[in-house]
């Protein structure tokens, strides 16, 4: 944890502009990791759903029917 504190102390010595750039880069580094994980999970979910559909394990309905039902429940 001392290393993190050292980095924080040094970062706070930067100008406001440079701190903003650093903050943006740090946030972007988190988002790109999260996006990759989320994308991978969605691909796995889509593959699982498609497999269940092809195997006849799920009941399918037209999108218009499902959307209409959802709208009627909201009213």
mmJSON file of the N, C-alpha and C atoms, coordinates in Angstrom:
{"data_MODEL":{"atom_site":{
"group_PDB":["ATOM","ATOM","ATOM","ATOM","ATOM","ATOM","ATOM","ATOM","ATOM","ATOM","ATOM","ATOM","ATOM","ATOM","ATOM","ATOM","ATOM","ATOM","ATOM","ATOM","ATOM","ATOM","ATOM","ATOM","ATOM","ATOM","ATOM","ATOM","ATOM","ATOM","ATOM","ATOM","ATOM","ATOM","ATOM","ATOM","ATOM","ATOM","ATOM","ATOM","ATOM","ATOM","ATOM","ATOM","ATOM","ATOM","ATOM","ATOM","ATOM","ATOM","ATOM","ATOM","ATOM","ATOM","ATOM","ATOM","ATOM","ATOM","ATOM","ATOM","ATOM","ATOM","ATOM","ATOM","ATOM","ATOM","ATOM","ATOM","ATOM","ATOM","ATOM","ATOM","ATOM","ATOM","ATOM","ATOM","ATOM","ATOM","ATOM","ATOM","ATOM","ATOM","ATOM","ATOM","ATOM","ATOM","ATOM","ATOM","ATOM","ATOM","ATOM","ATOM","ATOM","ATOM","ATOM","ATOM","ATOM","ATOM","ATOM","ATOM","ATOM","ATOM","ATOM","ATOM","ATOM","ATOM","ATOM","ATOM","ATOM","ATOM","ATOM","ATOM","ATOM","ATOM","ATOM","ATOM","ATOM","ATOM","ATOM","ATOM","ATOM","ATOM","ATOM","ATOM","ATOM","ATOM","ATOM","ATOM","ATOM","ATOM","ATOM","ATOM","ATOM","ATOM","ATOM","ATOM","ATOM","ATOM","ATOM","ATOM","ATOM","ATOM","ATOM","ATOM","ATOM","ATOM","ATOM","ATOM","ATOM","ATOM","ATOM","ATOM","ATOM","ATOM","ATOM","ATOM","ATOM","ATOM","ATOM","ATOM","ATOM","ATOM","ATOM","ATOM","ATOM","ATOM","ATOM","ATOM","ATOM","ATOM","ATOM","ATOM","ATOM","ATOM","ATOM","ATOM","ATOM","ATOM","ATOM","ATOM","ATOM","ATOM","ATOM","ATOM","ATOM","ATOM","ATOM","ATOM","ATOM","ATOM","ATOM","ATOM","ATOM","ATOM","ATOM","ATOM","ATOM","ATOM","ATOM","ATOM","ATOM","ATOM","ATOM","ATOM","ATOM","ATOM","ATOM","ATOM","ATOM","ATOM","ATOM","ATOM","ATOM","ATOM","ATOM","ATOM","ATOM","ATOM","ATOM","ATOM","ATOM","ATOM","ATOM","ATOM","ATOM"],
"id":[1,2,3,4,5,6,7,8,9,10,11,12,13,14,15,16,17,18,19,20,21,22,23,24,25,26,27,28,29,30,31,32,33,34,35,36,37,38,39,40,41,42,43,44,45,46,47,48,49,50,51,52,53,54,55,56,57,58,59,60,61,62,63,64,65,66,67,68,69,70,71,72,73,74,75,76,77,78,79,80,81,82,83,84,85,86,87,88,89,90,91,92,93,94,95,96,97,98,99,100,101,102,103,104,105,106,107,108,109,110,111,112,113,114,115,116,117,118,119,120,121,122,123,124,125,126,127,128,129,130,131,132,133,134,135,136,137,138,139,140,141,142,143,144,145,146,147,148,149,150,151,152,153,154,155,156,157,158,159,160,161,162,163,164,165,166,167,168,169,170,171,172,173,174,175,176,177,178,179,180,181,182,183,184,185,186,187,188,189,190,191,192,193,194,195,196,197,198,199,200,201,202,203,204,205,206,207,208,209,210,211,212,213,214,215,216,217,218,219,220,221,222,223,224,225],
"type_symbol":["N","C","C","N","C","C","N","C","C","N","C","C","N","C","C","N","C","C","N","C","C","N","C","C","N","C","C","N","C","C","N","C","C","N","C","C","N","C","C","N","C","C","N","C","C","N","C","C","N","C","C","N","C","C","N","C","C","N","C","C","N","C","C","N","C","C","N","C","C","N","C","C","N","C","C","N","C","C","N","C","C","N","C","C","N","C","C","N","C","C","N","C","C","N","C","C","N","C","C","N","C","C","N","C","C","N","C","C","N","C","C","N","C","C","N","C","C","N","C","C","N","C","C","N","C","C","N","C","C","N","C","C","N","C","C","N","C","C","N","C","C","N","C","C","N","C","C","N","C","C","N","C","C","N","C","C","N","C","C","N","C","C","N","C","C","N","C","C","N","C","C","N","C","C","N","C","C","N","C","C","N","C","C","N","C","C","N","C","C","N","C","C","N","C","C","N","C","C","N","C","C","N","C","C","N","C","C","N","C","C","N","C","C","N","C","C","N","C","C","N","C","C","N","C","C"],
"label_atom_id":["N","CA","C","N","CA","C","N","CA","C","N","CA","C","N","CA","C","N","CA","C","N","CA","C","N","CA","C","N","CA","C","N","CA","C","N","CA","C","N","CA","C","N","CA","C","N","CA","C","N","CA","C","N","CA","C","N","CA","C","N","CA","C","N","CA","C","N","CA","C","N","CA","C","N","CA","C","N","CA","C","N","CA","C","N","CA","C","N","CA","C","N","CA","C","N","CA","C","N","CA","C","N","CA","C","N","CA","C","N","CA","C","N","CA","C","N","CA","C","N","CA","C","N","CA","C","N","CA","C","N","CA","C","N","CA","C","N","CA","C","N","CA","C","N","CA","C","N","CA","C","N","CA","C","N","CA","C","N","CA","C","N","CA","C","N","CA","C","N","CA","C","N","CA","C","N","CA","C","N","CA","C","N","CA","C","N","CA","C","N","CA","C","N","CA","C","N","CA","C","N","CA","C","N","CA","C","N","CA","C","N","CA","C","N","CA","C","N","CA","C","N","CA","C","N","CA","C","N","CA","C","N","CA","C","N","CA","C","N","CA","C","N","CA","C","N","CA","C","N","CA","C","N","CA","C","N","CA","C","N","CA","C"],
"label_alt_id":[null,null,null,null,null,null,null,null,null,null,null,null,null,null,null,null,null,null,null,null,null,null,null,null,null,null,null,null,null,null,null,null,null,null,null,null,null,null,null,null,null,null,null,null,null,null,null,null,null,null,null,null,null,null,null,null,null,null,null,null,null,null,null,null,null,null,null,null,null,null,null,null,null,null,null,null,null,null,null,null,null,null,null,null,null,null,null,null,null,null,null,null,null,null,null,null,null,null,null,null,null,null,null,null,null,null,null,null,null,null,null,null,null,null,null,null,null,null,null,null,null,null,null,null,null,null,null,null,null,null,null,null,null,null,null,null,null,null,null,null,null,null,null,null,null,null,null,null,null,null,null,null,null,null,null,null,null,null,null,null,null,null,null,null,null,null,null,null,null,null,null,null,null,null,null,null,null,null,null,null,null,null,null,null,null,null,null,null,null,null,null,null,null,null,null,null,null,null,null,null,null,null,null,null,null,null,null,null,null,null,null,null,null,null,null,null,null,null,null,null,null,null,null,null,null],
"label_comp_id":["UNK","UNK","UNK","UNK","UNK","UNK","UNK","UNK","UNK","UNK","UNK","UNK","UNK","UNK","UNK","UNK","UNK","UNK","UNK","UNK","UNK","UNK","UNK","UNK","UNK","UNK","UNK","UNK","UNK","UNK","UNK","UNK","UNK","UNK","UNK","UNK","UNK","UNK","UNK","UNK","UNK","UNK","UNK","UNK","UNK","UNK","UNK","UNK","UNK","UNK","UNK","UNK","UNK","UNK","UNK","UNK","UNK","UNK","UNK","UNK","UNK","UNK","UNK","UNK","UNK","UNK","UNK","UNK","UNK","UNK","UNK","UNK","UNK","UNK","UNK","UNK","UNK","UNK","UNK","UNK","UNK","UNK","UNK","UNK","UNK","UNK","UNK","UNK","UNK","UNK","UNK","UNK","UNK","UNK","UNK","UNK","UNK","UNK","UNK","UNK","UNK","UNK","UNK","UNK","UNK","UNK","UNK","UNK","UNK","UNK","UNK","UNK","UNK","UNK","UNK","UNK","UNK","UNK","UNK","UNK","UNK","UNK","UNK","UNK","UNK","UNK","UNK","UNK","UNK","UNK","UNK","UNK","UNK","UNK","UNK","UNK","UNK","UNK","UNK","UNK","UNK","UNK","UNK","UNK","UNK","UNK","UNK","UNK","UNK","UNK","UNK","UNK","UNK","UNK","UNK","UNK","UNK","UNK","UNK","UNK","UNK","UNK","UNK","UNK","UNK","UNK","UNK","UNK","UNK","UNK","UNK","UNK","UNK","UNK","UNK","UNK","UNK","UNK","UNK","UNK","UNK","UNK","UNK","UNK","UNK","UNK","UNK","UNK","UNK","UNK","UNK","UNK","UNK","UNK","UNK","UNK","UNK","UNK","UNK","UNK","UNK","UNK","UNK","UNK","UNK","UNK","UNK","UNK","UNK","UNK","UNK","UNK","UNK","UNK","UNK","UNK","UNK","UNK","UNK","UNK","UNK","UNK","UNK","UNK","UNK"],
"label_asym_id":["A","A","A","A","A","A","A","A","A","A","A","A","A","A","A","A","A","A","A","A","A","A","A","A","A","A","A","A","A","A","A","A","A","A","A","A","A","A","A","A","A","A","A","A","A","A","A","A","A","A","A","A","A","A","A","A","A","A","A","A","A","A","A","A","A","A","A","A","A","A","A","A","A","A","A","A","A","A","A","A","A","A","A","A","A","A","A","A","A","A","A","A","A","A","A","A","A","A","A","A","A","A","A","A","A","A","A","A","A","A","A","A","A","A","A","A","A","A","A","A","A","A","A","A","A","A","A","A","A","A","A","A","A","A","A","A","A","A","A","A","A","A","A","A","A","A","A","A","A","A","A","A","A","A","A","A","A","A","A","A","A","A","A","A","A","A","A","A","A","A","A","A","A","A","A","A","A","A","A","A","A","A","A","A","A","A","A","A","A","A","A","A","A","A","A","A","A","A","A","A","A","A","A","A","A","A","A","A","A","A","A","A","A","A","A","A","A","A","A","A","A","A","A","A","A"],
"label_entity_id":["1","1","1","1","1","1","1","1","1","1","1","1","1","1","1","1","1","1","1","1","1","1","1","1","1","1","1","1","1","1","1","1","1","1","1","1","1","1","1","1","1","1","1","1","1","1","1","1","1","1","1","1","1","1","1","1","1","1","1","1","1","1","1","1","1","1","1","1","1","1","1","1","1","1","1","1","1","1","1","1","1","1","1","1","1","1","1","1","1","1","1","1","1","1","1","1","1","1","1","1","1","1","1","1","1","1","1","1","1","1","1","1","1","1","1","1","1","1","1","1","1","1","1","1","1","1","1","1","1","1","1","1","1","1","1","1","1","1","1","1","1","1","1","1","1","1","1","1","1","1","1","1","1","1","1","1","1","1","1","1","1","1","1","1","1","1","1","1","1","1","1","1","1","1","1","1","1","1","1","1","1","1","1","1","1","1","1","1","1","1","1","1","1","1","1","1","1","1","1","1","1","1","1","1","1","1","1","1","1","1","1","1","1","1","1","1","1","1","1","1","1","1","1","1","1"],
"label_seq_id":[1,1,1,2,2,2,3,3,3,4,4,4,5,5,5,6,6,6,7,7,7,8,8,8,9,9,9,10,10,10,11,11,11,12,12,12,13,13,13,14,14,14,15,15,15,16,16,16,17,17,17,18,18,18,19,19,19,20,20,20,21,21,21,22,22,22,23,23,23,24,24,24,25,25,25,26,26,26,27,27,27,28,28,28,29,29,29,30,30,30,31,31,31,32,32,32,33,33,33,34,34,34,35,35,35,36,36,36,37,37,37,38,38,38,39,39,39,40,40,40,41,41,41,42,42,42,43,43,43,44,44,44,45,45,45,46,46,46,47,47,47,48,48,48,49,49,49,50,50,50,51,51,51,52,52,52,53,53,53,54,54,54,55,55,55,56,56,56,57,57,57,58,58,58,59,59,59,60,60,60,61,61,61,62,62,62,63,63,63,64,64,64,65,65,65,66,66,66,67,67,67,68,68,68,69,69,69,70,70,70,71,71,71,72,72,72,73,73,73,74,74,74,75,75,75],
"pdbx_PDB_ins_code":[null,null,null,null,null,null,null,null,null,null,null,null,null,null,null,null,null,null,null,null,null,null,null,null,null,null,null,null,null,null,null,null,null,null,null,null,null,null,null,null,null,null,null,null,null,null,null,null,null,null,null,null,null,null,null,null,null,null,null,null,null,null,null,null,null,null,null,null,null,null,null,null,null,null,null,null,null,null,null,null,null,null,null,null,null,null,null,null,null,null,null,null,null,null,null,null,null,null,null,null,null,null,null,null,null,null,null,null,null,null,null,null,null,null,null,null,null,null,null,null,null,null,null,null,null,null,null,null,null,null,null,null,null,null,null,null,null,null,null,null,null,null,null,null,null,null,null,null,null,null,null,null,null,null,null,null,null,null,null,null,null,null,null,null,null,null,null,null,null,null,null,null,null,null,null,null,null,null,null,null,null,null,null,null,null,null,null,null,null,null,null,null,null,null,null,null,null,null,null,null,null,null,null,null,null,null,null,null,null,null,null,null,null,null,null,null,null,null,null,null,null,null,null,null,null],
"Cartn_x":[0.821,0.0,0.87,2.086,2.985,3.262,3.377,3.651,2.504,1.276,0.111,0.113,0.428,0.488,1.565,2.708,3.786,3.323,2.61,2.1,1.108,0.251,-0.726,-0.031,0.971,1.711,2.324,2.936,3.555,2.498,1.387,0.324,-0.243,-0.359,-0.905,0.04,1.278,2.237,2.068,1.346,1.136,0.191,0.242,-0.707,-2.116,-3.109,-4.497,-4.742,-4.177,-4.338,-3.746,-2.535,-1.886,-2.607,-3.118,-3.896,-5.158,-5.792,-6.996,-6.667,-5.557,-5.136,-4.849,-4.159,-3.852,-5.137,-6.059,-7.334,-8.077,-8.094,-8.769,-8.132,-6.827,-6.125,-6.388,-6.403,-6.679,-8.103,-9.057,-10.452,-10.603,-9.989,-10.063,-9.449,-8.403,-7.784,-8.734,-9.555,-10.542,-11.662,-12.128,-13.232,-12.862,-11.67,-11.303,-11.23,-10.754,-10.73,-12.148,-12.996,-14.379,-15.104,-14.885,-15.546,-15.182,-13.924,-13.478,-14.163,-14.223,-14.875,-16.363,-17.007,-18.443,-18.725,-17.927,-18.12,-17.975,-16.972,-16.754,-17.953,-18.472,-19.632,-20.863,-21.071,-22.226,-22.099,-20.901,-20.7,-21.03,-20.555,-20.855,-22.356,-23.026,-24.472,-25.213,-24.805,-25.444,-25.259,-24.068,-23.815,-24.661,-24.782,-25.605,-27.064,-27.571,-28.97,-29.221,-28.285,-28.44,-28.448,-27.582,-27.526,-28.856,-29.399,-30.688,-31.796,-31.754,-32.743,-32.639,-31.425,-31.223,-31.63,-31.47,-31.826,-33.304,-34.047,-35.472,-35.783,-34.853,-35.034,-35.766,-35.947,-36.618,-37.799,-38.806,-39.973,-39.664,-39.856,-39.603,-40.922,-40.903,-42.082,-41.638,-42.531,-42.174,-41.863,-40.883,-40.484,-41.652,-42.473,-43.609,-44.558,-44.754,-45.627,-45.043,-43.776,-43.115,-43.105,-42.78,-42.736,-44.13,-45.138,-46.513,-46.948,-46.603,-46.936,-46.24,-44.995,-44.252,-44.883,-45.25,-45.881,-47.217,-47.995,-49.304,-49.15,-48.093,-47.85,-47.41,-46.794,-46.336,-47.473,-48.569,-49.677,-50.629],
"Cartn_y":[-1.185,0.0,1.255,1.151,2.306,2.79,1.859,2.229,3.061,2.669,3.42,4.824,4.927,6.233,7.102,6.505,7.252,7.795,6.971,7.401,8.546,8.424,9.48,10.799,10.744,11.951,12.611,11.803,12.345,12.9,12.208,12.664,14.003,14.193,15.447,16.628,16.359,17.424,17.938,17.186,17.579,18.772,19.447,20.545,19.964,20.808,20.354,19.713,20.299,19.765,18.359,18.189,16.879,15.848,16.276,15.352,14.911,15.84,15.493,14.489,14.697,13.742,12.369,12.363,11.102,10.399,11.161,10.579,9.976,10.69,10.182,8.873,8.832,7.618,6.44,6.71,5.641,5.114,6.025,5.609,4.817,5.302,4.575,3.188,3.052,1.73,0.762,1.256,0.401,0.028,1.001,0.752,-0.267,-0.198,-1.137,-2.56,-2.737,-4.075,-4.572,-3.713,-4.094,-4.425,-3.604,-3.839,-5.199,-5.566,-6.856,-7.99,-7.88,-8.913,-8.989,-7.843,-7.808,-8.373,-7.978,-8.485,-10.006,-10.524,-11.974,-12.674,-12.104,-12.699,-12.679,-11.586,-11.522,-12.526,-12.711,-13.708,-15.096,-15.399,-16.697,-16.867,-15.807,-15.863,-16.065,-15.342,-15.483,-16.895,-17.443,-18.807,-19.816,-19.618,-20.516,-20.45,-19.243,-19.079,-19.677,-19.466,-20.009,-21.534,-22.104,-23.562,-24.096,-23.434,-23.856,-23.731,-22.674,-22.479,-23.605,-23.893,-24.939,-26.314,-26.541,-27.83,-27.903,-26.822,-26.802,-26.739,-26.247,-26.206,-24.955,-23.991,-22.753,-22.482,-21.821,-21.425,-20.073,-19.968,-18.698,-18.028,-16.698,-15.902,-14.747,-14.277,-13.127,-11.901,-11.124,-9.932,-8.975,-8.792,-7.869,-8.279,-9.572,-10.079,-9.758,-10.004,-9.761,-8.27,-7.44,-5.993,-5.456,-5.933,-5.517,-5.874,-7.053,-7.486,-6.601,-6.267,-5.408,-4.019,-3.455,-2.135,-2.152,-3.202,-3.258,-3.355,-3.989,-4.077,-2.74,-1.904,-0.601,0.413,0.169,1.139,0.908],
"Cartn_z":[0.0,0.0,0.0,0.509,0.534,-0.884,-1.822,-3.203,-3.772,-3.475,-3.932,-3.34,-2.073,-1.405,-2.048,-2.369,-3.025,-4.378,-5.112,-6.416,-6.241,-5.243,-4.973,-4.639,-3.783,-3.391,-4.622,-5.484,-6.696,-7.648,-7.788,-8.687,-8.237,-6.943,-6.421,-6.638,-6.959,-7.272,-8.704,-9.527,-10.921,-10.999,-12.135,-12.364,-12.482,-12.338,-12.447,-13.811,-14.848,-16.2,-16.304,-15.819,-15.88,-15.01,-13.862,-13.015,-13.74,-14.449,-15.208,-16.306,-16.997,-18.03,-17.428,-16.301,-15.623,-15.195,-14.627,-14.194,-15.381,-16.493,-17.687,-18.162,-18.178,-18.615,-17.676,-16.385,-15.419,-15.583,-15.736,-15.919,-17.208,-18.291,-19.562,-19.457,-18.659,-18.512,-17.823,-16.917,-16.249,-17.193,-17.961,-18.873,-19.933,-20.48,-21.531,-20.995,-19.76,-19.168,-18.945,-18.41,-18.156,-19.452,-20.498,-21.772,-22.337,-22.221,-22.734,-21.982,-20.666,-19.864,-20.168,-20.268,-20.542,-21.924,-22.898,-24.254,-24.28,-23.6,-23.557,-22.924,-21.83,-21.163,-22.056,-22.801,-23.7,-24.842,-25.358,-26.416,-25.88,-24.675,-24.064,-23.858,-23.391,-23.171,-24.49,-25.525,-26.835,-27.382,-27.23,-27.699,-26.935,-25.621,-24.807,-25.241,-25.454,-25.865,-27.245,-28.161,-29.507,-29.477,-28.677,-28.544,-28.008,-26.967,-26.41,-27.451,-28.245,-29.309,-30.339,-30.798,-31.811,-31.297,-29.998,-29.401,-29.034,-29.265,-28.961,-27.473,-26.689,-25.236,-24.756,-25.642,-25.25,-26.17,-25.603,-26.383,-27.018,-28.315,-28.996,-29.353,-29.316,-29.663,-30.547,-31.406,-32.241,-31.381,-31.802,-31.049,-30.868,-31.906,-31.819,-30.698,-30.531,-29.466,-28.085,-27.919,-26.634,-26.307,-27.292,-27.074,-26.769,-27.508,-27.245,-25.837,-25.391,-24.029,-22.992,-23.242,-22.312,-22.231,-23.38,-23.378,-22.657,-22.844,-22.178,-20.661,-20.195,-18.754,-18.171,-18.99,-18.517,-18.399,-19.09,-19.078,-17.954],
"occupancy":[1.0,1.0,1.0,1.0,1.0,1.0,1.0,1.0,1.0,1.0,1.0,1.0,1.0,1.0,1.0,1.0,1.0,1.0,1.0,1.0,1.0,1.0,1.0,1.0,1.0,1.0,1.0,1.0,1.0,1.0,1.0,1.0,1.0,1.0,1.0,1.0,1.0,1.0,1.0,1.0,1.0,1.0,1.0,1.0,1.0,1.0,1.0,1.0,1.0,1.0,1.0,1.0,1.0,1.0,1.0,1.0,1.0,1.0,1.0,1.0,1.0,1.0,1.0,1.0,1.0,1.0,1.0,1.0,1.0,1.0,1.0,1.0,1.0,1.0,1.0,1.0,1.0,1.0,1.0,1.0,1.0,1.0,1.0,1.0,1.0,1.0,1.0,1.0,1.0,1.0,1.0,1.0,1.0,1.0,1.0,1.0,1.0,1.0,1.0,1.0,1.0,1.0,1.0,1.0,1.0,1.0,1.0,1.0,1.0,1.0,1.0,1.0,1.0,1.0,1.0,1.0,1.0,1.0,1.0,1.0,1.0,1.0,1.0,1.0,1.0,1.0,1.0,1.0,1.0,1.0,1.0,1.0,1.0,1.0,1.0,1.0,1.0,1.0,1.0,1.0,1.0,1.0,1.0,1.0,1.0,1.0,1.0,1.0,1.0,1.0,1.0,1.0,1.0,1.0,1.0,1.0,1.0,1.0,1.0,1.0,1.0,1.0,1.0,1.0,1.0,1.0,1.0,1.0,1.0,1.0,1.0,1.0,1.0,1.0,1.0,1.0,1.0,1.0,1.0,1.0,1.0,1.0,1.0,1.0,1.0,1.0,1.0,1.0,1.0,1.0,1.0,1.0,1.0,1.0,1.0,1.0,1.0,1.0,1.0,1.0,1.0,1.0,1.0,1.0,1.0,1.0,1.0,1.0,1.0,1.0,1.0,1.0,1.0,1.0,1.0,1.0,1.0,1.0,1.0,1.0,1.0,1.0,1.0,1.0,1.0],
"B_iso_or_equiv":[0.0,0.0,0.0,0.0,0.0,0.0,0.0,0.0,0.0,0.0,0.0,0.0,0.0,0.0,0.0,0.0,0.0,0.0,0.0,0.0,0.0,0.0,0.0,0.0,0.0,0.0,0.0,0.0,0.0,0.0,0.0,0.0,0.0,0.0,0.0,0.0,0.0,0.0,0.0,0.0,0.0,0.0,0.0,0.0,0.0,0.0,0.0,0.0,0.0,0.0,0.0,0.0,0.0,0.0,0.0,0.0,0.0,0.0,0.0,0.0,0.0,0.0,0.0,0.0,0.0,0.0,0.0,0.0,0.0,0.0,0.0,0.0,0.0,0.0,0.0,0.0,0.0,0.0,0.0,0.0,0.0,0.0,0.0,0.0,0.0,0.0,0.0,0.0,0.0,0.0,0.0,0.0,0.0,0.0,0.0,0.0,0.0,0.0,0.0,0.0,0.0,0.0,0.0,0.0,0.0,0.0,0.0,0.0,0.0,0.0,0.0,0.0,0.0,0.0,0.0,0.0,0.0,0.0,0.0,0.0,0.0,0.0,0.0,0.0,0.0,0.0,0.0,0.0,0.0,0.0,0.0,0.0,0.0,0.0,0.0,0.0,0.0,0.0,0.0,0.0,0.0,0.0,0.0,0.0,0.0,0.0,0.0,0.0,0.0,0.0,0.0,0.0,0.0,0.0,0.0,0.0,0.0,0.0,0.0,0.0,0.0,0.0,0.0,0.0,0.0,0.0,0.0,0.0,0.0,0.0,0.0,0.0,0.0,0.0,0.0,0.0,0.0,0.0,0.0,0.0,0.0,0.0,0.0,0.0,0.0,0.0,0.0,0.0,0.0,0.0,0.0,0.0,0.0,0.0,0.0,0.0,0.0,0.0,0.0,0.0,0.0,0.0,0.0,0.0,0.0,0.0,0.0,0.0,0.0,0.0,0.0,0.0,0.0,0.0,0.0,0.0,0.0,0.0,0.0,0.0,0.0,0.0,0.0,0.0,0.0],
"pdbx_formal_charge":[null,null,null,null,null,null,null,null,null,null,null,null,null,null,null,null,null,null,null,null,null,null,null,null,null,null,null,null,null,null,null,null,null,null,null,null,null,null,null,null,null,null,null,null,null,null,null,null,null,null,null,null,null,null,null,null,null,null,null,null,null,null,null,null,null,null,null,null,null,null,null,null,null,null,null,null,null,null,null,null,null,null,null,null,null,null,null,null,null,null,null,null,null,null,null,null,null,null,null,null,null,null,null,null,null,null,null,null,null,null,null,null,null,null,null,null,null,null,null,null,null,null,null,null,null,null,null,null,null,null,null,null,null,null,null,null,null,null,null,null,null,null,null,null,null,null,null,null,null,null,null,null,null,null,null,null,null,null,null,null,null,null,null,null,null,null,null,null,null,null,null,null,null,null,null,null,null,null,null,null,null,null,null,null,null,null,null,null,null,null,null,null,null,null,null,null,null,null,null,null,null,null,null,null,null,null,null,null,null,null,null,null,null,null,null,null,null,null,null,null,null,null,null,null,null],
"auth_seq_id":[1,1,1,2,2,2,3,3,3,4,4,4,5,5,5,6,6,6,7,7,7,8,8,8,9,9,9,10,10,10,11,11,11,12,12,12,13,13,13,14,14,14,15,15,15,16,16,16,17,17,17,18,18,18,19,19,19,20,20,20,21,21,21,22,22,22,23,23,23,24,24,24,25,25,25,26,26,26,27,27,27,28,28,28,29,29,29,30,30,30,31,31,31,32,32,32,33,33,33,34,34,34,35,35,35,36,36,36,37,37,37,38,38,38,39,39,39,40,40,40,41,41,41,42,42,42,43,43,43,44,44,44,45,45,45,46,46,46,47,47,47,48,48,48,49,49,49,50,50,50,51,51,51,52,52,52,53,53,53,54,54,54,55,55,55,56,56,56,57,57,57,58,58,58,59,59,59,60,60,60,61,61,61,62,62,62,63,63,63,64,64,64,65,65,65,66,66,66,67,67,67,68,68,68,69,69,69,70,70,70,71,71,71,72,72,72,73,73,73,74,74,74,75,75,75],
"auth_comp_id":["UNK","UNK","UNK","UNK","UNK","UNK","UNK","UNK","UNK","UNK","UNK","UNK","UNK","UNK","UNK","UNK","UNK","UNK","UNK","UNK","UNK","UNK","UNK","UNK","UNK","UNK","UNK","UNK","UNK","UNK","UNK","UNK","UNK","UNK","UNK","UNK","UNK","UNK","UNK","UNK","UNK","UNK","UNK","UNK","UNK","UNK","UNK","UNK","UNK","UNK","UNK","UNK","UNK","UNK","UNK","UNK","UNK","UNK","UNK","UNK","UNK","UNK","UNK","UNK","UNK","UNK","UNK","UNK","UNK","UNK","UNK","UNK","UNK","UNK","UNK","UNK","UNK","UNK","UNK","UNK","UNK","UNK","UNK","UNK","UNK","UNK","UNK","UNK","UNK","UNK","UNK","UNK","UNK","UNK","UNK","UNK","UNK","UNK","UNK","UNK","UNK","UNK","UNK","UNK","UNK","UNK","UNK","UNK","UNK","UNK","UNK","UNK","UNK","UNK","UNK","UNK","UNK","UNK","UNK","UNK","UNK","UNK","UNK","UNK","UNK","UNK","UNK","UNK","UNK","UNK","UNK","UNK","UNK","UNK","UNK","UNK","UNK","UNK","UNK","UNK","UNK","UNK","UNK","UNK","UNK","UNK","UNK","UNK","UNK","UNK","UNK","UNK","UNK","UNK","UNK","UNK","UNK","UNK","UNK","UNK","UNK","UNK","UNK","UNK","UNK","UNK","UNK","UNK","UNK","UNK","UNK","UNK","UNK","UNK","UNK","UNK","UNK","UNK","UNK","UNK","UNK","UNK","UNK","UNK","UNK","UNK","UNK","UNK","UNK","UNK","UNK","UNK","UNK","UNK","UNK","UNK","UNK","UNK","UNK","UNK","UNK","UNK","UNK","UNK","UNK","UNK","UNK","UNK","UNK","UNK","UNK","UNK","UNK","UNK","UNK","UNK","UNK","UNK","UNK","UNK","UNK","UNK","UNK","UNK","UNK"],
"auth_asym_id":["A","A","A","A","A","A","A","A","A","A","A","A","A","A","A","A","A","A","A","A","A","A","A","A","A","A","A","A","A","A","A","A","A","A","A","A","A","A","A","A","A","A","A","A","A","A","A","A","A","A","A","A","A","A","A","A","A","A","A","A","A","A","A","A","A","A","A","A","A","A","A","A","A","A","A","A","A","A","A","A","A","A","A","A","A","A","A","A","A","A","A","A","A","A","A","A","A","A","A","A","A","A","A","A","A","A","A","A","A","A","A","A","A","A","A","A","A","A","A","A","A","A","A","A","A","A","A","A","A","A","A","A","A","A","A","A","A","A","A","A","A","A","A","A","A","A","A","A","A","A","A","A","A","A","A","A","A","A","A","A","A","A","A","A","A","A","A","A","A","A","A","A","A","A","A","A","A","A","A","A","A","A","A","A","A","A","A","A","A","A","A","A","A","A","A","A","A","A","A","A","A","A","A","A","A","A","A","A","A","A","A","A","A","A","A","A","A","A","A","A","A","A","A","A","A"],
"auth_atom_id":["N","CA","C","N","CA","C","N","CA","C","N","CA","C","N","CA","C","N","CA","C","N","CA","C","N","CA","C","N","CA","C","N","CA","C","N","CA","C","N","CA","C","N","CA","C","N","CA","C","N","CA","C","N","CA","C","N","CA","C","N","CA","C","N","CA","C","N","CA","C","N","CA","C","N","CA","C","N","CA","C","N","CA","C","N","CA","C","N","CA","C","N","CA","C","N","CA","C","N","CA","C","N","CA","C","N","CA","C","N","CA","C","N","CA","C","N","CA","C","N","CA","C","N","CA","C","N","CA","C","N","CA","C","N","CA","C","N","CA","C","N","CA","C","N","CA","C","N","CA","C","N","CA","C","N","CA","C","N","CA","C","N","CA","C","N","CA","C","N","CA","C","N","CA","C","N","CA","C","N","CA","C","N","CA","C","N","CA","C","N","CA","C","N","CA","C","N","CA","C","N","CA","C","N","CA","C","N","CA","C","N","CA","C","N","CA","C","N","CA","C","N","CA","C","N","CA","C","N","CA","C","N","CA","C","N","CA","C","N","CA","C","N","CA","C","N","CA","C","N","CA","C","N","CA","C","N","CA","C","N","CA","C"],
"pdbx_PDB_model_num":[1,1,1,1,1,1,1,1,1,1,1,1,1,1,1,1,1,1,1,1,1,1,1,1,1,1,1,1,1,1,1,1,1,1,1,1,1,1,1,1,1,1,1,1,1,1,1,1,1,1,1,1,1,1,1,1,1,1,1,1,1,1,1,1,1,1,1,1,1,1,1,1,1,1,1,1,1,1,1,1,1,1,1,1,1,1,1,1,1,1,1,1,1,1,1,1,1,1,1,1,1,1,1,1,1,1,1,1,1,1,1,1,1,1,1,1,1,1,1,1,1,1,1,1,1,1,1,1,1,1,1,1,1,1,1,1,1,1,1,1,1,1,1,1,1,1,1,1,1,1,1,1,1,1,1,1,1,1,1,1,1,1,1,1,1,1,1,1,1,1,1,1,1,1,1,1,1,1,1,1,1,1,1,1,1,1,1,1,1,1,1,1,1,1,1,1,1,1,1,1,1,1,1,1,1,1,1,1,1,1,1,1,1,1,1,1,1,1,1,1,1,1,1,1,1]
}}}
